[in-house]
Amino acid sequence: MRTRKKTYGRYLLDYLESYKRKHGDGPVDPNEVADHAMKHGVSPRRPDAKTLLARDFAKIMKKATEKDAEGRTVRTWHAIRETTEVEGTVFQHVWWNTRHEAMPKFMLTSLQQRRQGILRDCLRLKTDRDSYNDHNKYQATLPFPNFDFREDIAESEQSTEYPDSPSDDDDDDGSGVPV
């Protein structure tokens, strides 16, 4: 019988569970767990130089922004993820393009994939909340999260620039009631 090798992620999760058993309940600082793990012989995996460089490029492309003609800060680079299967092995590839050069189909796919990511985050948030409500030792019931972001978006689009002094047309007597 062949045994499956434990993945690096599973190995770290097992170590984290062991750490929590030894150190009790409460929040965990990943830096403290890493210090503890390294003192006890856990080594981080070491990707090759090409993998590290490709990750660095992807991080930079993901964070790169610029101002558009209206002065809005927008992402410069956009990605699409493609999955292919070759002889039973599934491969994932990420293609990047700038907003200036991306064909409409590429840009639409990128925006749709980002929206799907937001949906997955919302579903995970709801599932985590449901499980917490069902199993927390305090018997607390947290409210259903509001996934309607329209008010948040409208508020974020409001001006953040304020005049140094009140305008002349402010005939406010300080009571909070317009006169």
Backbone as CSV, one residue per row, in Angstrom:
resi,resn,N_x,N_y,N_z,CA_x,CA_y,CA_z,C_x,C_y,C_z
1,MET,0.840,-1.180,0.000,0.000,0.000,0.000,0.884,1.242,0.000
2,ARG,0.563,2.151,-0.876,1.335,3.379,-1.013,0.749,4.452,-0.105
3,THR,1.596,5.126,0.678,1.116,6.221,1.522,1.365,7.539,0.814
4,ARG,0.449,8.475,1.018,0.594,9.792,0.398,1.524,10.639,1.242
5,LYS,2.399,11.341,0.580,3.295,12.258,1.268,2.490,13.479,1.714
6,LYS,2.760,13.925,2.939,2.063,15.089,3.479,2.531,16.339,2.734
7,THR,1.582,17.186,2.342,1.957,18.427,1.663,2.604,19.381,2.657
8,TYR,3.341,20.322,2.137,3.989,21.325,2.979,2.946,22.113,3.769
9,GLY,1.849,22.474,3.103,0.778,23.210,3.779,0.164,22.393,4.913
10,ARG,-0.068,21.104,4.685,-0.621,20.237,5.732,0.363,20.110,6.889
11,TYR,1.639,19.996,6.552,2.693,19.912,7.571,2.668,21.155,8.461
12,LEU,2.556,22.343,7.844,2.513,23.586,8.621,1.246,23.672,9.475
13,LEU,0.112,23.251,8.924,-1.126,23.267,9.704,-1.039,22.320,10.904
14,ASP,-0.452,21.144,10.700,-0.275,20.212,11.817,0.626,20.826,12.879
15,TYR,1.690,21.489,12.451,2.590,22.131,13.408,1.847,23.229,14.173
16,LEU,1.046,24.008,13.454,0.277,25.084,14.075,-0.691,24.532,15.124
17,GLU,-1.355,23.424,14.810,-2.268,22.807,15.774,-1.509,22.348,17.017
18,SER,-0.332,21.775,16.820,0.503,21.354,17.948,0.929,22.563,18.782
19,TYR,1.309,23.636,18.123,1.701,24.880,18.793,0.548,25.399,19.658
20,LYS,-0.669,25.407,19.084,-1.848,25.894,19.820,-2.120,25.022,21.045
21,ARG,-1.967,23.696,20.918,-2.188,22.806,22.064,-1.210,23.128,23.187
22,LYS,0.035,23.445,22.829,1.068,23.735,23.831,0.926,25.130,24.426
23,HIS,0.415,26.083,23.648,0.397,27.477,24.093,-0.991,27.994,24.448
24,GLY,-2.016,27.169,24.329,-3.348,27.553,24.780,-4.146,28.360,23.772
25,ASP,-5.344,28.725,24.237,-6.269,29.490,23.393,-5.768,30.909,23.196
26,GLY,-6.370,31.575,22.279,-6.044,32.972,22.031,-5.483,33.172,20.637
27,PRO,-5.356,34.425,20.248,-4.833,34.745,18.922,-3.388,34.272,18.760
28,VAL,-3.004,34.045,17.536,-1.659,33.565,17.212,-0.974,34.569,16.302
29,ASP,0.270,34.893,16.614,1.092,35.751,15.757,1.946,34.844,14.877
30,PRO,1.758,34.870,13.553,2.535,33.995,12.675,4.049,34.161,12.854
31,ASN,4.509,35.348,13.203,5.934,35.547,13.417,6.428,34.752,14.620
32,GLU,5.626,34.719,15.689,6.003,33.942,16.873,5.984,32.451,16.576
33,VAL,4.988,32.007,15.822,4.919,30.588,15.459,6.130,30.222,14.598
34,ALA,6.492,31.091,13.662,7.649,30.828,12.798,8.930,30.773,13.621
35,ASP,9.103,31.706,14.567,10.282,31.672,15.445,10.349,30.353,16.197
36,HIS,9.216,29.955,16.767,9.145,28.707,17.527,9.474,27.515,16.627
37,ALA,8.873,27.503,15.444,9.077,26.382,14.523,10.540,26.275,14.106
38,MET,11.163,27.392,13.794,12.560,27.357,13.354,13.481,26.903,14.491
39,LYS,13.154,27.281,15.724,13.945,26.825,16.877,13.813,25.318,17.073
40,HIS,12.717,24.744,16.537,12.481,23.314,16.686,12.713,22.556,15.375
41,GLY,13.510,23.133,14.490,13.961,22.404,13.307,13.083,22.456,12.080
42,VAL,12.038,23.267,12.093,11.203,23.379,10.899,11.865,24.362,9.947
43,SER,12.067,23.947,8.715,12.702,24.803,7.714,11.676,25.208,6.670
44,PRO,11.729,26.463,6.243,10.829,26.851,5.149,11.273,26.171,3.862
45,ARG,10.308,25.887,2.998,10.707,25.312,1.709,11.403,26.387,0.898
46,ARG,12.262,25.974,0.055,13.072,26.908,-0.707,12.801,26.755,-2.203
47,PRO,11.984,27.661,-2.741,11.745,27.609,-4.188,13.011,27.996,-4.952
48,ASP,13.073,27.584,-6.196,14.244,27.945,-6.992,14.199,29.427,-7.356
49,ALA,15.312,29.931,-7.852,15.454,31.364,-8.137,14.419,31.847,-9.154
50,LYS,14.145,31.053,-10.190,13.176,31.459,-11.212,11.782,31.611,-10.599
51,THR,11.385,30.679,-9.731,10.079,30.750,-9.088,9.971,31.997,-8.224
52,LEU,11.022,32.284,-7.461,11.023,33.479,-6.612,10.918,34.750,-7.449
53,LEU,11.671,34.810,-8.530,11.642,35.990,-9.397,10.270,36.153,-10.047
54,ALA,9.679,35.050,-10.497,8.342,35.114,-11.104,7.314,35.602,-10.076
55,ARG,7.423,35.134,-8.823,6.527,35.610,-7.759,6.698,37.105,-7.543
56,ASP,7.960,37.554,-7.539,8.224,38.981,-7.354,7.588,39.801,-8.468
57,PHE,7.730,39.333,-9.721,7.103,40.050,-10.833,5.583,40.075,-10.665
58,ALA,4.977,38.953,-10.286,3.527,38.892,-10.114,3.076,39.850,-9.007
59,LYS,3.825,39.901,-7.894,3.469,40.819,-6.811,3.522,42.266,-7.280
60,ILE,4.563,42.603,-8.003,4.717,43.974,-8.501,3.595,44.316,-9.475
61,MET,3.277,43.382,-10.385,2.208,43.645,-11.347,0.865,43.799,-10.635
62,LYS,0.643,42.993,-9.594,-0.622,43.075,-8.864,-0.767,44.406,-8.138
63,LYS,0.335,44.964,-7.661,0.289,46.199,-6.880,0.429,47.470,-7.718
64,ALA,0.896,47.348,-8.948,1.171,48.532,-9.768,-0.120,49.284,-10.080
65,THR,-0.103,50.585,-9.808,-1.262,51.434,-10.106,-0.790,52.684,-10.829
66,GLU,-1.746,53.357,-11.417,-1.485,54.632,-12.086,-2.765,55.453,-12.054
67,LYS,-2.659,56.719,-12.386,-3.834,57.599,-12.456,-4.377,57.576,-13.882
68,ASP,-5.697,57.452,-13.998,-6.293,57.547,-15.327,-6.572,59.020,-15.632
69,ALA,-7.164,59.301,-16.786,-7.393,60.679,-17.225,-8.283,61.460,-16.257
70,GLU,-9.141,60.749,-15.506,-10.021,61.413,-14.544,-9.384,61.522,-13.155
71,GLY,-8.155,61.061,-13.018,-7.458,61.147,-11.739,-7.733,59.999,-10.788
72,ARG,-8.406,58.944,-11.269,-8.684,57.784,-10.427,-7.460,56.873,-10.396
73,THR,-7.187,56.296,-9.240,-6.099,55.334,-9.126,-6.623,53.984,-9.581
74,VAL,-5.998,53.432,-10.612,-6.444,52.161,-11.195,-5.262,51.219,-11.333
75,ARG,-5.567,49.925,-11.362,-4.511,48.935,-11.562,-3.961,49.048,-12.977
76,THR,-2.643,48.958,-13.086,-1.996,48.993,-14.393,-2.068,47.623,-15.059
77,TRP,-1.755,46.584,-14.307,-1.696,45.219,-14.829,-2.916,44.431,-14.388
78,HIS,-3.403,43.585,-15.282,-4.543,42.716,-14.997,-4.192,41.301,-15.405
79,ALA,-4.747,40.337,-14.666,-4.404,38.929,-14.887,-5.632,38.111,-15.251
80,ILE,-5.371,37.055,-16.009,-6.377,36.005,-16.207,-5.698,34.677,-15.905
81,ARG,-6.462,33.790,-15.310,-5.966,32.461,-14.954,-6.584,31.455,-15.911
82,GLU,-5.738,30.650,-16.518,-6.204,29.592,-17.420,-5.776,28.244,-16.871
83,THR,-6.672,27.283,-16.965,-6.378,25.927,-16.533,-6.412,25.025,-17.761
84,THR,-5.375,24.221,-17.919,-5.330,23.265,-19.021,-4.980,21.894,-18.454
85,GLU,-5.365,20.860,-19.195,-5.043,19.495,-18.793,-4.249,18.844,-19.909
86,VAL,-3.117,18.277,-19.553,-2.268,17.576,-20.505,-2.012,16.187,-19.951
87,GLU,-2.497,15.191,-20.662,-2.310,13.793,-20.268,-2.685,13.543,-18.812
88,GLY,-3.843,14.085,-18.393,-4.339,13.853,-17.052,-3.766,14.752,-15.972
89,THR,-2.799,15.600,-16.303,-2.220,16.522,-15.331,-2.765,17.915,-15.588
90,VAL,-3.282,18.539,-14.530,-3.870,19.872,-14.654,-2.800,20.916,-14.375
91,PHE,-2.710,21.890,-15.273,-1.760,22.990,-15.135,-2.531,24.293,-15.079
92,GLN,-2.051,25.208,-14.247,-2.629,26.538,-14.177,-1.583,27.531,-14.646
93,HIS,-2.034,28.472,-15.449,-1.126,29.502,-15.939,-1.807,30.861,-15.778
94,VAL,-1.027,31.844,-15.387,-1.562,33.198,-15.238,-0.894,34.088,-16.276
95,TRP,-1.734,34.760,-17.047,-1.267,35.703,-18.056,-1.550,37.115,-17.553
96,TRP,-0.628,38.024,-17.761,-0.774,39.415,-17.330,-0.731,40.332,-18.542
97,ASN,-1.504,41.422,-18.479,-1.462,42.429,-19.526,-1.835,43.779,-18.908
98,THR,-1.357,44.856,-19.531,-1.702,46.179,-19.014,-3.091,46.570,-19.493
99,ARG,-3.685,47.487,-18.764,-5.026,47.951,-19.148,-4.986,48.672,-20.483
100,HIS,-3.818,49.179,-20.863,-3.674,49.893,-22.133,-3.633,48.933,-23.327
101,GLU,-3.096,47.753,-23.116,-2.886,46.804,-24.215,-3.875,45.649,-24.223
102,ALA,-4.615,45.437,-23.148,-5.510,44.286,-23.046,-6.675,44.413,-24.020
103,MET,-6.909,43.331,-24.758,-8.074,43.275,-25.630,-9.317,43.203,-24.733
104,PRO,-10.484,43.641,-25.232,-11.691,43.622,-24.406,-12.004,42.252,-23.792
105,LYS,-11.816,41.160,-24.545,-12.109,39.823,-24.018,-11.192,39.506,-22.833
106,PHE,-9.920,39.857,-22.946,-8.960,39.632,-21.853,-9.394,40.423,-20.622
107,MET,-9.707,41.705,-20.819,-10.078,42.572,-19.699,-11.371,42.099,-19.041
108,LEU,-12.362,41.712,-19.844,-13.623,41.220,-19.294,-13.384,39.946,-18.480
109,THR,-12.575,39.036,-18.997,-12.263,37.805,-18.277,-11.568,38.121,-16.959
110,SER,-10.629,39.061,-16.984,-9.917,39.446,-15.766,-10.887,39.998,-14.721
111,LEU,-11.764,40.903,-15.136,-12.735,41.495,-14.203,-13.706,40.439,-13.672
112,GLN,-14.138,39.518,-14.547,-15.049,38.460,-14.105,-14.357,37.534,-13.105
113,GLN,-13.085,37.209,-13.350,-12.363,36.344,-12.419,-12.148,37.037,-11.078
114,ARG,-11.875,38.334,-11.096,-11.745,39.071,-9.830,-13.075,39.089,-9.081
115,ARG,-14.192,39.262,-9.814,-15.512,39.231,-9.190,-15.774,37.860,-8.573
116,GLN,-15.399,36.789,-9.266,-15.561,35.439,-8.723,-14.745,35.271,-7.436
117,GLY,-13.570,35.895,-7.381,-12.758,35.856,-6.168,-13.464,36.534,-5.011
118,ILE,-14.115,37.667,-5.285,-14.878,38.374,-4.253,-16.032,37.499,-3.773
119,LEU,-16.715,36.837,-4.718,-17.815,35.941,-4.355,-17.314,34.799,-3.462
120,ARG,-16.173,34.185,-3.839,-15.611,33.107,-3.015,-15.293,33.611,-1.605
121,ASP,-14.749,34.829,-1.510,-14.465,35.409,-0.187,-15.757,35.580,0.616
122,CYS,-16.824,36.056,-0.034,-18.109,36.253,0.656,-18.690,34.910,1.107
123,LEU,-18.609,33.893,0.262,-19.116,32.572,0.635,-18.322,32.002,1.806
124,ARG,-17.010,32.164,1.789,-16.176,31.675,2.891,-16.514,32.422,4.175
125,LEU,-16.727,33.739,4.066,-17.089,34.542,5.236,-18.412,34.050,5.831
126,LYS,-19.403,33.803,4.978,-20.698,33.316,5.458,-20.556,31.940,6.099
127,THR,-19.816,31.041,5.482,-19.619,29.696,6.024,-18.901,29.750,7.366
128,ASP,-17.860,30.596,7.462,-17.134,30.747,8.723,-18.058,31.284,9.813
129,ARG,-18.881,32.254,9.469,-19.832,32.826,10.435,-20.862,31.784,10.856
130,ASP,-21.397,31.032,9.887,-22.387,29.995,10.209,-21.793,28.947,11.156
131,SER,-20.590,28.503,10.853,-19.944,27.493,11.685,-19.657,28.043,13.087
132,TYR,-19.202,29.292,13.147,-18.953,29.913,14.451,-20.244,29.955,15.269
133,ASN,-21.341,30.390,14.629,-22.623,30.471,15.329,-23.083,29.092,15.821
134,ASP,-22.816,28.066,15.037,-23.246,26.720,15.407,-22.387,26.099,16.511
135,HIS,-21.121,26.510,16.627,-20.204,25.761,17.477,-19.411,26.569,18.493
136,ASN,-19.596,27.884,18.590,-18.744,28.633,19.518,-19.146,28.365,20.960
137,LYS,-18.153,28.330,21.834,-18.380,27.972,23.239,-19.136,29.044,24.021
138,TYR,-19.327,30.221,23.436,-20.030,31.317,24.109,-21.509,31.345,23.764
139,GLN,-21.925,30.459,22.848,-23.298,30.391,22.357,-23.745,31.733,21.773
140,ALA,-22.801,32.461,21.208,-23.102,33.745,20.573,-23.641,33.503,19.173
141,THR,-24.476,34.422,18.723,-24.983,34.384,17.355,-24.608,35.696,16.692
142,LEU,-23.675,35.614,15.772,-23.248,36.810,15.046,-24.223,37.087,13.912
143,PRO,-24.460,38.362,13.576,-25.420,38.695,12.516,-24.898,38.283,11.140
144,PHE,-25.837,38.115,10.224,-25.485,37.777,8.840,-24.712,38.947,8.236
145,PRO,-23.596,38.687,7.589,-22.825,39.793,7.007,-23.586,40.459,5.860
146,ASN,-23.428,41.752,5.748,-24.062,42.503,4.670,-23.112,42.507,3.470
147,PHE,-23.531,41.861,2.390,-22.699,41.787,1.199,-23.082,42.829,0.143
148,ASP,-23.957,43.757,0.496,-24.330,44.832,-0.419,-23.338,45.978,-0.207
149,PHE,-22.428,46.146,-1.132,-21.352,47.117,-0.994,-21.666,48.463,-1.643
150,ARG,-22.905,48.662,-2.109,-23.226,49.910,-2.819,-22.995,51.150,-1.970
151,GLU,-23.401,51.122,-0.702,-23.177,52.289,0.162,-21.694,52.523,0.407
152,ASP,-20.937,51.435,0.601,-19.492,51.557,0.812,-18.819,52.171,-0.424
153,ILE,-19.249,51.724,-1.598,-18.679,52.247,-2.838,-19.025,53.720,-2.997
154,ALA,-20.298,54.077,-2.770,-20.718,55.477,-2.884,-19.934,56.351,-1.913
155,GLU,-19.756,55.873,-0.679,-19.005,56.641,0.316,-17.541,56.802,-0.095
156,SER,-16.969,55.749,-0.665,-15.553,55.827,-1.063,-15.346,56.786,-2.234
157,GLU,-16.423,57.052,-2.992,-16.309,57.959,-4.133,-16.524,59.422,-3.739
158,GLN,-16.873,59.667,-2.472,-17.064,61.039,-2.003,-15.707,61.735,-1.888
159,SER,-15.722,63.017,-2.054,-14.500,63.807,-1.953,-13.934,63.724,-0.542
160,THR,-12.627,63.677,-0.476,-11.952,63.697,0.834,-11.243,65.024,1.044
161,GLU,-11.515,65.972,0.151,-10.914,67.296,0.285,-11.953,68.249,0.868
162,TYR,-11.549,68.959,1.894,-12.445,69.868,2.585,-11.837,71.263,2.569
163,PRO,-12.695,72.290,2.513,-12.153,73.656,2.527,-11.513,73.960,3.886
164,ASP,-10.526,74.849,3.866,-9.861,75.241,5.107,-10.785,76.032,6.023
165,SER,-11.755,76.743,5.440,-12.692,77.522,6.249,-14.078,77.389,5.624
166,PRO,-15.133,77.672,6.408,-16.491,77.548,5.865,-16.691,78.508,4.694
167,SER,-17.517,78.068,3.738,-17.803,78.943,2.603,-18.741,80.060,3.044
168,ASP,-18.820,81.117,2.245,-19.652,82.269,2.571,-21.137,81.933,2.565
169,ASP,-21.544,80.895,1.782,-22.958,80.573,1.733,-23.394,79.694,2.903
170,ASP,-22.511,79.383,3.835,-22.903,78.640,5.033,-23.471,79.635,6.040
171,ASP,-24.789,79.683,6.149,-25.449,80.573,7.104,-25.855,79.773,8.341
172,ASP,-24.960,78.934,8.785,-25.232,78.048,9.915,-25.009,78.802,11.209
173,ASP,-25.968,78.711,12.125,-25.812,79.377,13.426,-25.169,78.461,14.466
174,GLY,-24.705,77.259,14.035,-24.037,76.340,14.922,-24.963,75.392,15.628
175,SER,-26.273,75.506,15.388,-27.241,74.645,16.085,-27.383,73.288,15.407
176,GLY,-26.844,73.136,14.223,-27.021,71.888,13.483,-28.290,71.901,12.657
177,VAL,-29.100,72.967,12.790,-30.334,73.096,12.035,-30.132,74.195,11.005
178,PRO,-30.383,73.908,9.725,-30.207,74.957,8.713,-31.124,76.140,8.990
179,VAL,-30.618,77.349,8.727,-31.413,78.563,8.921,-31.850,79.148,7.625
